[in-house]
Amino acid sequence: MPNEVKRAVRVSARLARELALLLAREVKDPRAELVTITRVVMTDDLRSAQVFFRLLKEGDVAEKRSEALKGLARASGLLRREVSRRAGLRYAPELRFAYDEGQDERTRIEVLLEEVKAEERARSRS
């Protein structure tokens, strides 16, 4: 059983790389143009994958996220077929796409920390 989990993690990393390449080279839908894959989480049986993505530009605009999601959904057949072929999988995993909100939270925390540091520096100068 632990070997299966390990395999799912390895296959997840491989799928993330392959999906990124496919999006850059094969997918022609302009809605998926500025999408970058951040991570993939697969089930232990390798039949389903949650694919997390971010937008290179305007990721904070809900409409852009929605459009990117539609573009990915439209390309999912091609992505599913090609990624399973390239990764040598017996079954093409179901791909479920989701915007990676975690990165936004990390960025927001980093900005807040920088503001606190700047305020402390300003106080120490006075």
N, C-alpha and C positions, 0 to 999 in steps of 0.2 A: 504493500500500500504506500509506504513513504516514497518508493521509487516512482509511482504514478504522479504524486504531487511534484516531485522533482522534474519529471518529464513535462508536466503542465507548465511549470515555470520556464523551462528551456524553450518550449514551443511558443509560449507567450512572447518571449523576447524575439524569437525568430519572426513571428507574425508581425510584431511592431516594425521591425526593419523592412520586411517585405511590403507591408501596407504603405509605409512611407515612400518606398521606391515606386510602387504602383501609382500612388497619388501624384507623384512628381512627373512620372513618365507616360502613364497610360490613360489616366482619367482626364477626359476633355471637358467635363462640366465646370464652368467658371465658378460655380458656387463652392466647389471643393478645392479651388485653386490655392487659397491661403491657409489651408488646413495642415497642421502638423500633428503627428501621432505622439502622445506623451507616454502612454503605457497600454498594455493589453493584459487582461485578466481572464484566464481560461478556466473552464470547469475541469475537474480531474479526468473526465472521460473524453476530453478534447472535442466535444460536440458543439460547444457554445463559447463565444468570446465576447467579453465586454471591452470595447475599444474606446479609450479616452482620447480626446483630441483638444487642441487649442487652435486659436486663430492667430496668425502672425500679425494681423492688423485688425483693429476694431473689435477685439474680443469682448469688450465691455458693452457692446451694442447687442441687445437681445435679438433684434431683427437679423443681424449678420450671423449670429449663432444658429438661428432657426433656418436661414437659407443654407448655411453650410451643412446642417443636419439633413436637409432635403436633398442636397447634392450627393452626400454620402449614401443616403438611402437609395437614391437612383442608381448609383454605381455599385451597390452592394453585391449584385449578382456577379459582375465582372471581378470584383475584389475577392469575393468568396471562392470563386472558381480558380482564379490565378494563384491566390495565396495558398490554397490547399495543394495545388500542383507543385508550386515552387518549394513548399515545405515538406513535400512527400507524405502528406497525410492521407489516410484511407478515406476519411469522411471530410467533406467541406464543412467547417464549423459555421454555425449561425453567428453572424456578426451583429452586435447591438452597439450602436454608437451613442456616446454621451460626452457632453462638454466637461472638461476637467476643471472643476471649480476650485480644487485644492490649491492650484497655483495662484489663483487670484487672492486667496486668503494669505498665503505666504508673502506675496508681494505687498499686500496691504499692511501686514505686520512689519515688514522691513521698512516701509515708508514711515510708519508711525515711530519706529525705533530711531530712524535717522532724524526725524523732527525733534524727538526728545534730546538726542545728542546735540543737535544744533542749538536748542534752547539752553542746554547746560553750558555749552561753549560760550554763548552770548552772555550768560550770567557770570561766568568766571572772568570775563574780560571787564565787566563793569565794576 
